[in-house]
Amino acid sequence: MLQHVFTGRDEAEAAFVKALLWEEGIIGVVHGALLQEVWGGVPISDEALPSVWVEEADVPRAGPIIEEYNRRELAEAELLVANKDKEDPFPPRPTWTCPHCGEKVEEQFTQCWHCFHPRPKSDPQAGG
């Protein structure tokens, strides 16, 4: 049986969270994505927003991933508000270097976006 684990602001956010879960081996589905096309002037409730659902057995594993995503979103929002008068309110994020192609990759990714090589476990910036 599927359980609701996340409600997105829009289809893109719900799909992004679904992809984060997939990277950790959790299969999810997005419900309500097509409703965005008919919103128009209709008042939107949480029930009408795109949401991510996973198998009941995966809910405990999905929770920390979604909590980390929400924590990062909140931190970025707070940073944006704190630096609203600066030309570039977001400082550069920490990165790791792909040992296969040399590409710089943001710390949250587990594989290189350029060559898809996995981040090495021995990388001190890899968090493990």
N, CA, C and O atoms as a GROMACS GRO file, in nm:
protein
  512
    1MET      N    1   0.084  -0.118   0.000
    1MET     CA    2   0.000   0.000   0.000
    1MET      C    3   0.089   0.124   0.000
    1MET      O    4   0.188   0.131   0.072
    2LEU      N    5   0.052   0.223  -0.081
    2LEU     CA    6   0.130   0.346  -0.090
    2LEU      C    7   0.094   0.442   0.023
    2LEU      O    8  -0.020   0.449   0.068
    3GLN      N    9   0.197   0.516   0.068
    3GLN     CA   10   0.180   0.616   0.173
    3GLN      C   11   0.231   0.751   0.123
    3GLN      O   12   0.331   0.758   0.053
    4HIS      N   13   0.161   0.855   0.160
    4HIS     CA   14   0.201   0.992   0.125
    4HIS      C   15   0.322   1.030   0.211
    4HIS      O   16   0.320   1.012   0.332
    5VAL      N   17   0.428   1.085   0.146
    5VAL     CA   18   0.547   1.126   0.221
    5VAL      C   19   0.587   1.271   0.196
    5VAL      O   20   0.667   1.326   0.272
    6PHE      N   21   0.534   1.334   0.090
    6PHE     CA   22   0.577   1.470   0.058
    6PHE      C   23   0.474   1.539  -0.029
    6PHE      O   24   0.414   1.477  -0.117
    7THR      N   25   0.452   1.668  -0.004
    7THR     CA   26   0.369   1.751  -0.090
    7THR      C   27   0.456   1.863  -0.144
    7THR      O   28   0.518   1.937  -0.067
    8GLY      N   29   0.460   1.876  -0.276
    8GLY     CA   30   0.542   1.978  -0.340
    8GLY      C   31   0.466   2.105  -0.370
    8GLY      O   32   0.343   2.107  -0.372
    9ARG      N   33   0.541   2.211  -0.394
    9ARG     CA   34   0.480   2.338  -0.436
    9ARG      C   35   0.428   2.327  -0.578
    9ARG      O   36   0.331   2.394  -0.616
   10ASP      N   37   0.495   2.241  -0.656
   10ASP     CA   38   0.457   2.223  -0.796
   10ASP      C   39   0.508   2.087  -0.842
   10ASP      O   40   0.571   2.014  -0.766
   11GLU      N   41   0.480   2.055  -0.968
   11GLU     CA   42   0.518   1.926  -1.024
   11GLU      C   43   0.669   1.907  -1.022
   11GLU      O   44   0.717   1.797  -0.994
   12ALA      N   45   0.745   2.012  -1.052
   12ALA     CA   46   0.891   2.001  -1.057
   12ALA      C   47   0.949   1.964  -0.920
   12ALA      O   48   1.038   1.880  -0.912
   13GLU      N   49   0.898   2.026  -0.814
   13GLU     CA   50   0.951   1.995  -0.682
   13GLU      C   51   0.917   1.852  -0.642
   13GLU      O   52   1.001   1.781  -0.587
   14ALA      N   53   0.795   1.809  -0.670
   14ALA     CA   54   0.756   1.672  -0.638
   14ALA      C   55   0.843   1.572  -0.716
   14ALA      O   56   0.887   1.471  -0.661
   15ALA      N   57   0.868   1.600  -0.844
   15ALA     CA   58   0.952   1.512  -0.925
   15ALA      C   59   1.095   1.510  -0.873
   15ALA      O   60   1.160   1.405  -0.877
   16PHE      N   61   1.144   1.622  -0.826
   16PHE     CA   62   1.280   1.629  -0.771
   16PHE      C   63   1.292   1.541  -0.647
   16PHE      O   64   1.388   1.466  -0.633
   17VAL      N   65   1.195   1.552  -0.557
   17VAL     CA   66   1.198   1.471  -0.435
   17VAL      C   67   1.185   1.323  -0.471
   17VAL      O   68   1.252   1.239  -0.410
   18LYS      N   69   1.101   1.291  -0.566
   18LYS     CA   70   1.090   1.153  -0.613
   18LYS      C   71   1.226   1.102  -0.662
   18LYS      O   72   1.263   0.989  -0.633
   19ALA      N   73   1.300   1.186  -0.735
   19ALA     CA   74   1.432   1.148  -0.784
   19ALA      C   75   1.532   1.130  -0.670
   19ALA      O   76   1.615   1.040  -0.675
   20LEU      N   77   1.525   1.216  -0.568
   20LEU     CA   78   1.612   1.199  -0.450
   20LEU      C   79   1.588   1.063  -0.385
   20LEU      O   80   1.683   0.994  -0.347
   21LEU      N   81   1.462   1.025  -0.373
   21LEU     CA   82   1.428   0.896  -0.314
   21LEU      C   83   1.478   0.782  -0.403
   21LEU      O   84   1.532   0.684  -0.353
   22TRP      N   85   1.461   0.796  -0.532
   22TRP     CA   86   1.504   0.693  -0.627
   22TRP      C   87   1.654   0.668  -0.617
   22TRP      O   88   1.700   0.554  -0.626
   23GLU      N   89   1.733   0.777  -0.597
   23GLU     CA   90   1.878   0.763  -0.582
   23GLU      C   91   1.914   0.674  -0.462
   23GLU      O   92   2.021   0.614  -0.459
   24GLU      N   93   1.825   0.667  -0.366
   24GLU     CA   94   1.848   0.585  -0.247
   24GLU      C   95   1.775   0.451  -0.255
   24GLU      O   96   1.764   0.380  -0.156
   25GLY      N   97   1.726   0.417  -0.374
   25GLY     CA   98   1.662   0.288  -0.394
   25GLY      C   99   1.516   0.282  -0.353
   25GLY      O  100   1.461   0.173  -0.336
   26ILE      N  101   1.452   0.396  -0.337
   26ILE     CA  102   1.312   0.401  -0.298
   26ILE      C  103   1.229   0.442  -0.419
   26ILE      O  104   1.248   0.549  -0.475
   27ILE      N  105   1.137   0.356  -0.458
   27ILE     CA  106   1.052   0.385  -0.573
   27ILE      C  107   0.932   0.466  -0.525
   27ILE      O  108   0.861   0.426  -0.433
   28GLY      N  109   0.911   0.579  -0.587
   28GLY     CA  110   0.798   0.665  -0.552
   28GLY      C  111   0.717   0.700  -0.675
   28GLY      O  112   0.762   0.682  -0.788
   29VAL      N  113   0.598   0.750  -0.652
   29VAL     CA  114   0.512   0.799  -0.761
   29VAL      C  115   0.462   0.938  -0.722
   29VAL      O  116   0.444   0.969  -0.604
   30VAL      N  117   0.440   1.019  -0.824
   30VAL     CA  118   0.386   1.153  -0.802
   30VAL      C  119   0.238   1.150  -0.841
   30VAL      O  120   0.202   1.110  -0.951
   31HIS      N  121   0.154   1.193  -0.748
   31HIS     CA  122   0.010   1.206  -0.774
   31HIS      C  123  -0.025   1.354  -0.781
   31HIS      O  124   0.033   1.436  -0.710
   32GLY      N  125  -0.120   1.387  -0.867
   32GLY     CA  126  -0.171   1.524  -0.873
   32GLY      C  127  -0.092   1.618  -0.961
   32GLY      O  128  -0.121   1.737  -0.963
   33ALA      N  129   0.007   1.568  -1.034
   33ALA     CA  130   0.088   1.657  -1.116
   33ALA      C  131   0.006   1.723  -1.226
   33ALA      O  132   0.027   1.840  -1.257
   34LEU      N  133  -0.085   1.650  -1.285
   34LEU     CA  134  -0.163   1.705  -1.396
   34LEU      C  135  -0.265   1.808  -1.350
   34LEU      O  136  -0.315   1.886  -1.432
   35LEU      N  137  -0.298   1.810  -1.222
   35LEU     CA  138  -0.393   1.910  -1.172
   35LEU      C  139  -0.339   2.051  -1.187
   35LEU      O  140  -0.416   2.147  -1.196
   36GLN      N  141  -0.207   2.064  -1.191
   36GLN     CA  142  -0.145   2.196  -1.203
   36GLN      C  143  -0.191   2.266  -1.331
   36GLN      O  144  -0.201   2.388  -1.334
   37GLU      N  145  -0.220   2.190  -1.435
   37GLU     CA  146  -0.262   2.247  -1.562
   37GLU      C  147  -0.401   2.311  -1.554
   37GLU      O  148  -0.432   2.399  -1.635
   38VAL      N  149  -0.484   2.270  -1.460
   38VAL     CA  150  -0.621   2.323  -1.452
   38VAL      C  151  -0.644   2.415  -1.332
   38VAL      O  152  -0.757   2.457  -1.308
   39TRP      N  153  -0.538   2.448  -1.258
   39TRP     CA  154  -0.555   2.530  -1.139
   39TRP      C  155  -0.623   2.662  -1.172
   39TRP      O  156  -0.726   2.696  -1.115
   40GLY      N  157  -0.563   2.738  -1.264
   40GLY     CA  158  -0.619   2.869  -1.298
   40GLY      C  159  -0.639   2.952  -1.174
   40GLY      O  160  -0.545   2.973  -1.097
   41GLY      N  161  -0.760   3.001  -1.152
   41GLY     CA  162  -0.790   3.083  -1.036
   41GLY      C  163  -0.849   3.004  -0.921
   41GLY      O  164  -0.899   3.063  -0.825
   42VAL      N  165  -0.844   2.872  -0.930
   42VAL     CA  166  -0.903   2.788  -0.826
   42VAL      C  167  -0.815   2.790  -0.701
   42VAL      O  168  -0.694   2.774  -0.712
   43PRO      N  169  -0.875   2.810  -0.584
   43PRO     CA  170  -0.796   2.804  -0.460
   43PRO      C  171  -0.736   2.663  -0.445
   43PRO      O  172  -0.804   2.563  -0.468
   44ILE      N  173  -0.609   2.658  -0.407
   44ILE     CA  174  -0.538   2.531  -0.399
   44ILE      C  175  -0.520   2.490  -0.253
   44ILE      O  176  -0.477   2.569  -0.170
   45SER      N  177  -0.554   2.366  -0.225
   45SER     CA  178  -0.531   2.310  -0.092
   45SER      C  179  -0.415   2.210  -0.103
   45SER      O  180  -0.374   2.175  -0.214
   46ASP      N  181  -0.363   2.166   0.010
   46ASP     CA  182  -0.255   2.068   0.009
   46ASP      C  183  -0.296   1.941  -0.065
   46ASP      O  184  -0.212   1.876  -0.127
   47GLU      N  185  -0.422   1.906  -0.060
   47GLU     CA  186  -0.470   1.785  -0.126
   47GLU      C  187  -0.462   1.794  -0.278
   47GLU      O  188  -0.457   1.692  -0.347
   48ALA      N  189  -0.460   1.917  -0.332
   48ALA     CA  190  -0.456   1.935  -0.477
   48ALA      C  191  -0.315   1.952  -0.532
   48ALA      O  192  -0.295   1.945  -0.653
   49LEU      N  193  -0.218   1.974  -0.445
   49LEU     CA  194  -0.080   1.992  -0.489
   49LEU      C  195  -0.017   1.857  -0.523
   49LEU      O  196  -0.057   1.755  -0.467
   50PRO      N  197   0.082   1.856  -0.613
   50PRO     CA  198   0.150   1.731  -0.646
   50PRO      C  199   0.214   1.671  -0.520
   50PRO      O  200   0.276   1.742  -0.441
   51SER      N  201   0.199   1.541  -0.504
   51SER     CA  202   0.252   1.474  -0.385
   51SER      C  203   0.328   1.348  -0.424
   51SER      O  204   0.304   1.289  -0.529
   52VAL      N  205   0.419   1.308  -0.336
   52VAL     CA  206   0.500   1.189  -0.358
   52VAL      C  207   0.453   1.081  -0.262
   52VAL      O  208   0.431   1.105  -0.143
   53TRP      N  209   0.438   0.961  -0.317
   53TRP     CA  210   0.391   0.846  -0.241
   53TRP      C  211   0.490   0.732  -0.260
   53TRP      O  212   0.543   0.713  -0.369
   54VAL      N  213   0.515   0.655  -0.152
   54VAL     CA  214   0.604   0.539  -0.157
   54VAL      C  215   0.537   0.421  -0.088
   54VAL      O  216   0.438   0.436  -0.017
   55GLU      N  217   0.593   0.304  -0.110
   55GLU     CA  218   0.542   0.185  -0.042
   55GLU      C  219   0.555   0.205   0.109
   55GLU      O  220   0.650   0.267   0.156
   56GLU      N  221   0.460   0.153   0.182
   56GLU     CA  222   0.457   0.168   0.328
   56GLU      C  223   0.588   0.125   0.392
   56GLU      O  224   0.635   0.189   0.486
   57ALA      N  225   0.648   0.017   0.343
   57ALA     CA  226   0.774  -0.033   0.400
   57ALA      C  227   0.890   0.065   0.381
   57ALA      O  228   0.988   0.059   0.455
   58ASP      N  229   0.880   0.155   0.282
   58ASP     CA  230   0.988   0.250   0.254
   58ASP      C  231   0.972   0.383   0.327
   58ASP      O  232   1.062   0.466   0.322
   59VAL      N  233   0.860   0.404   0.393
   59VAL     CA  234   0.835   0.532   0.461
   59VAL      C  235   0.945   0.565   0.563
   59VAL      O  236   0.991   0.679   0.564
   60PRO      N  237   0.990   0.471   0.648
   60PRO     CA  238   1.096   0.507   0.744
   60PRO      C  239   1.226   0.550   0.676
   60PRO      O  240   1.297   0.636   0.729
   61ARG      N  241   1.259   0.492   0.561
   61ARG     CA  242   1.380   0.531   0.488
   61ARG      C  243   1.362   0.664   0.416
   61ARG      O  244   1.456   0.741   0.401
   62ALA      N  245   1.239   0.690   0.370
   62ALA     CA  246   1.212   0.813   0.297
   62ALA      C  247   1.213   0.935   0.390
   62ALA      O  248   1.253   1.044   0.348
   63GLY      N  249   1.169   0.917   0.513
   63GLY     CA  250   1.158   1.029   0.607
   63GLY      C  251   1.284   1.113   0.620
   63GLY      O  252   1.277   1.234   0.601
   64PRO      N  253   1.400   1.053   0.653
   64PRO     CA  254   1.521   1.134   0.669
   64PRO      C  255   1.565   1.204   0.540
   64PRO      O  256   1.621   1.314   0.546
   65ILE      N  257   1.541   1.143   0.426
   65ILE     CA  258   1.578   1.205   0.299
   65ILE      C  259   1.495   1.331   0.276
   65ILE      O  260   1.547   1.435   0.236
   66ILE      N  261   1.366   1.321   0.303
   66ILE     CA  262   1.277   1.436   0.287
   66ILE      C  263   1.306   1.542   0.391
   66ILE      O  264   1.301   1.661   0.361
   67GLU      N  265   1.336   1.501   0.514
   67GLU     CA  266   1.372   1.598   0.618
   67GLU      C  267   1.497   1.676   0.578
   67GLU      O  268   1.502   1.797   0.598
   68GLU      N  269   1.597   1.608   0.522
   68GLU     CA  270   1.719   1.676   0.478
   68GLU      C  271   1.688   1.772   0.363
   68GLU      O  272   1.740   1.884   0.360
   69TYR      N  273   1.604   1.730   0.269
   69TYR     CA  274   1.565   1.819   0.160
   69TYR      C  275   1.495   1.943   0.216
   69TYR      O  276   1.529   2.055   0.177
   70ASN      N  277   1.400   1.926   0.307
   70ASN     CA  278   1.330   2.040   0.366
   70ASN      C  279   1.424   2.130   0.444
   70ASN      O  280   1.411   2.253   0.441
   71ARG      N  281   1.520   2.070   0.515
   71ARG     CA  282   1.619   2.149   0.590
   71ARG      C  283   1.700   2.237   0.496
   71ARG      O  284   1.723   2.355   0.524
   72ARG      N  285   1.744   2.179   0.384
   72ARG     CA  286   1.823   2.256   0.288
   72ARG      C  287   1.739   2.367   0.224
   72ARG      O  288   1.788   2.478   0.204
   73GLU      N  289   1.614   2.337   0.192
   73GLU     CA  290   1.526   2.438   0.133
   73GLU      C  291   1.506   2.554   0.230
   73GLU      O  292   1.511   2.670   0.189
   74LEU      N  293   1.485   2.523   0.357
   74LEU     CA  294   1.468   2.627   0.458
   74LEU      C  295   1.596   2.709   0.473
   74LEU      O  296   1.590   2.832   0.481
   75ALA      N  297   1.710   2.643   0.476
   75ALA     CA  298   1.838   2.713   0.490
   75ALA      C  299   1.860   2.807   0.371
   75ALA      O  300   1.907   2.920   0.388
   76GLU      N  301   1.828   2.760   0.250
   76GLU     CA  302   1.844   2.846   0.132
   76GLU      C  303   1.749   2.965   0.136
   76GLU      O  304   1.786   3.075   0.097
   77ALA      N  305   1.626   2.943   0.183
   77ALA     CA  306   1.530   3.052   0.193
   77ALA      C  307   1.578   3.155   0.295
   77ALA      O  308   1.568   3.276   0.272
   78GLU      N  309   1.630   3.108   0.408
   78GLU     CA  310   1.681   3.200   0.510
   78GLU      C  311   1.802   3.276   0.458
   78GLU      O  312   1.818   3.395   0.488
   79LEU      N  313   1.888   3.209   0.382
   79LEU     CA  314   2.005   3.274   0.324
   79LEU      C  315   1.963   3.381   0.224
   79LEU      O  316   2.021   3.489   0.219
   80LEU      N  317   1.863   3.350   0.145
   80LEU     CA  318   1.813   3.445   0.047
   80LEU      C  319   1.758   3.570   0.114
   80LEU      O  320   1.783   3.681   0.070
   81VAL      N  321   1.682   3.551   0.221
   81VAL     CA  322   1.627   3.665   0.294
   81VAL      C  323   1.739   3.746   0.359
   81VAL      O  324   1.738   3.870   0.354
   82ALA      N  325   1.836   3.677   0.421
   82ALA     CA  326   1.945   3.746   0.488
   82ALA      C  327   2.033   3.824   0.391
   82ALA      O  328   2.089   3.928   0.427
   83ASN      N  329   2.044   3.776   0.268
   83ASN     CA  330   2.133   3.838   0.170
   83ASN      C  331   2.057   3.904   0.055
   83ASN      O  332   2.111   3.920  -0.055
   84LYS      N  333   1.933   3.942   0.080
   84LYS     CA  334   1.847   3.992  -0.027
   84LYS      C  335   1.902   4.115  -0.098
   84LYS      O  336   1.868   4.139  -0.214
   85ASP      N  337   1.987   4.193  -0.032
   85ASP     CA  338   2.040   4.315  -0.093
   85ASP      C  339   2.171   4.291  -0.167
   85ASP      O  340   2.222   4.383  -0.232
   86LYS      N  341   2.224   4.172  -0.160
   86LYS     CA  342   2.350   4.141  -0.228
   86LYS      C  343   2.321   4.098  -0.371
   86LYS      O  344   2.214   4.045  -0.401
   87GLU      N  345   2.419   4.123  -0.460
   87GLU     CA  346   2.400   4.085  -0.600
   87GLU      C  347   2.385   3.934  -0.616
   87GLU      O  348   2.300   3.888  -0.693
   88ASP      N  349   2.466   3.855  -0.545
   88ASP     CA  350   2.456   3.709  -0.549
   88ASP      C  351   2.433   3.660  -0.406
   88ASP      O  352   2.528   3.644  -0.330
   89PRO      N  353   2.305   3.636  -0.370
   89PRO     CA  354   2.275   3.601  -0.230
   89PRO      C  355   2.318   3.459  -0.191
   89PRO      O  356   2.319   3.427  -0.072
   90PHE      N  357   2.353   3.375  -0.288
   90PHE     CA  358   2.391   3.238  -0.257
   90PHE      C  359   2.541   3.218  -0.273
   90PHE      O  360   2.593   3.229  -0.384
   91PRO      N  361   2.611   3.188  -0.163
   91PRO     CA  362   2.754   3.158  -0.177
   91PRO      C  363   2.770   3.023  -0.247
   91PRO      O  364   2.677   2.942  -0.248
   92PRO      N  365   2.888   2.998  -0.306
   92PRO     CA  366   2.907   2.869  -0.373
   92PRO      C  367   2.893   2.753  -0.275
   92PRO      O  368   2.934   2.762  -0.160
   93ARG      N  369   2.834   2.643  -0.325
   93ARG     CA  370   2.818   2.524  -0.242
   93ARG      C  371   2.946   2.441  -0.243
   93ARG      O  372   3.024   2.447  -0.338
   94PRO      N  373   2.966   2.364  -0.137
   94PRO     CA  374   3.082   2.273  -0.137
   94PRO      C  375   3.070   2.172  -0.250
   94PRO      O  376   2.961   2.129  -0.287
   95THR      N  377   3.184   2.135  -0.304
   95THR     CA  378   3.187   2.042  -0.416
   95THR      C  379   3.285   1.928  -0.390
   95THR      O  380   3.367   1.934  -0.298
   96TRP      N  381   3.276   1.825  -0.472
   96TRP     CA  382   3.377   1.720  -0.478
   96TRP      C  383   3.418   1.707  -0.624
   96TRP      O  384   3.342   1.745  -0.714
   97THR      N  385   3.537   1.655  -0.648
   97THR     CA  386   3.590   1.642  -0.784
   97THR      C  387   3.580   1.498  -0.830
   97THR      O  388   3.626   1.407  -0.761
   98CYS      N  389   3.521   1.478  -0.946
   98CYS     CA  390   3.507   1.344  -1.002
   98CYS      C  391   3.645   1.289  -1.038
   98CYS      O  392   3.720   1.353  -1.113
   99PRO      N  393   3.681   1.172  -0.984
   99PRO     CA  394   3.812   1.115  -1.015
   99PRO      C  395   3.822   1.063  -1.159
   99PRO      O  396   3.931   1.038  -1.209
  100HIS      N  397   3.707   1.047  -1.225
  100HIS     CA  398   3.706   0.992  -1.360
  100HIS      C  399   3.726   1.101  -1.466
  100HIS      O  400   3.805   1.083  -1.559
  101CYS      N  401   3.653   1.214  -1.452
  101CYS     CA  402   3.660   1.317  -1.556
  101CYS      C  403   3.708   1.452  -1.505
  101CYS      O  404   3.733   1.543  -1.584
  102GLY      N  405   3.723   1.467  -1.372
  102GLY     CA  406   3.773   1.592  -1.316
  102GLY      C  407   3.668   1.700  -1.297
  102GLY      O  408   3.701   1.812  -1.257
  103GLU      N  409   3.542   1.670  -1.325
  103GLU     CA  410   3.434   1.768  -1.312
  103GLU      C  411   3.407   1.799  -1.165
  103GLU      O  412   3.414   1.710  -1.081
  104LYS      N  413   3.376   1.925  -1.135
  104LYS     CA  414   3.335   1.964  -0.999
  104LYS      C  415   3.186   1.936  -0.987
  104LYS      O  416   3.107   1.974  -1.073
  105VAL      N  417   3.147   1.868  -0.878
  105VAL     CA  418   3.009   1.826  -0.856
  105VAL      C  419   2.967   1.874  -0.717
  105VAL      O  420   3.044   1.860  -0.622
  106GLU      N  421   2.846   1.929  -0.705
  106GLU     CA  422   2.798   1.974  -0.574
  106GLU      C  423   2.790   1.858  -0.477
  106GLU      O  424   2.761   1.745  -0.516
  107GLU      N  425   2.816   1.887  -0.350
  107GLU     CA  426   2.830   1.783  -0.247
  107GLU      C  427   2.711   1.690  -0.232
  107GLU      O  428   2.730   1.575  -0.192
  108GLN      N  429   2.590   1.735  -0.262
  108GLN     CA  430   2.474   1.651  -0.236
  108GLN      C  431   2.458   1.538  -0.337
  108GLN      O  432   2.379   1.446  -0.315
  109PHE      N  433   2.532   1.543  -0.447
  109PHE     CA  434   2.516   1.441  -0.551
  109PHE      C  435   2.608   1.322  -0.526
  109PHE      O  436   2.722   1.338  -0.484
  110THR      N  437   2.556   1.203  -0.552
  110THR     CA  438   2.632   1.080  -0.528
  110THR      C  439   2.701   1.029  -0.654
  110THR      O  440   2.775   0.930  -0.648
  111GLN      N  441   2.677   1.095  -0.766
  111GLN     CA  442   2.749   1.059  -0.889
  111GLN      C  443   2.772   1.185  -0.970
  111GLN      O  444   2.703   1.286  -0.954
  112CYS      N  445   2.871   1.178  -1.058
  112CYS     CA  446   2.907   1.292  -1.143
  112CYS      C  447   2.796   1.318  -1.244
  112CYS      O  448   2.747   1.225  -1.308
  113TRP      N  449   2.758   1.443  -1.259
  113TRP     CA  450   2.653   1.477  -1.356
  113TRP      C  451   2.706   1.466  -1.499
  113TRP      O  452   2.627   1.451  -1.593
  114HIS      N  453   2.837   1.474  -1.516
  114HIS     CA  454   2.896   1.475  -1.649
  114HIS      C  455   2.919   1.334  -1.705
  114HIS      O  456   2.883   1.305  -1.819
  115CYS      N  457   2.980   1.246  -1.623
  115CYS     CA  458   3.013   1.111  -1.673
  115CYS      C  459   2.941   1.000  -1.596
  115CYS      O  460   2.956   0.882  -1.629
  116PHE      N  461   2.864   1.037  -1.494
  116PHE     CA  462   2.786   0.943  -1.413
  116PHE      C  463   2.872   0.849  -1.328
  116PHE      O  464   2.822   0.748  -1.279
  117HIS      N  465   2.998   0.881  -1.311
  117HIS     CA  466   3.086   0.802  -1.226
  117HIS      C  467   3.044   0.825  -1.080
  117HIS      O  468   3.019   0.939  -1.042
  118PRO      N  469   3.037   0.718  -0.998
  118PRO     CA  470   2.996   0.738  -0.858
  118PRO      C  471   3.102   0.813  -0.779
  118PRO      O  472   3.222   0.803  -0.805
  119ARG      N  473   3.054   0.889  -0.680
  119ARG     CA  474   3.146   0.960  -0.591
  119ARG      C  475   3.221   0.857  -0.509
  119ARG      O  476   3.160   0.766  -0.454
  120PRO      N  477   3.353   0.868  -0.501
  120PRO     CA  478   3.429   0.769  -0.424
  120PRO      C  479   3.398   0.779  -0.275
  120PRO      O  480   3.380   0.888  -0.221
  121LYS      N  481   3.391   0.664  -0.210
  121LYS     CA  482   3.364   0.660  -0.066
  121LYS      C  483   3.477   0.721   0.014
  121LYS      O  484   3.455   0.773   0.124
  122SER      N  485   3.598   0.716  -0.039
  122SER     CA  486   3.715   0.767   0.033
  122SER      C  487   3.728   0.918   0.025
  122SER      O  488   3.814   0.976   0.092
  123ASP      N  489   3.644   0.984  -0.056
  123ASP     CA  490   3.650   1.130  -0.071
  123ASP      C  491   3.610   1.193   0.062
  123ASP      O  492   3.499   1.171   0.109
  124PRO      N  493   3.701   1.274   0.125
  124PRO     CA  494   3.668   1.336   0.252
  124PRO      C  495   3.544   1.424   0.245
  124PRO      O  496   3.475   1.444   0.346
  125GLN      N  497   3.514   1.478   0.128
  125GLN     CA  498   3.396   1.561   0.112
  125GLN      C  499   3.274   1.479   0.083
  125GLN      O  500   3.164   1.534   0.072
  126ALA      N  501   3.290   1.347   0.071
  126ALA     CA  502   3.178   1.260   0.037
  126ALA      C  503   3.090   1.230   0.157
  126ALA      O  504   2.981   1.175   0.142
  127GLY      N  505   3.136   1.264   0.274
  127GLY     CA  506   3.056   1.239   0.393
  127GLY      C  507   3.052   1.093   0.432
  127GLY      O  508   2.959   1.051   0.501
  128GLY      N  509   3.149   1.015   0.391
  128GLY     CA  510   3.150   0.876   0.431
  128GLY      C  511   3.262   0.809   0.377
  128GLY      O  512   3.279   0.690   0.400
   0.00000   0.00000   0.00000
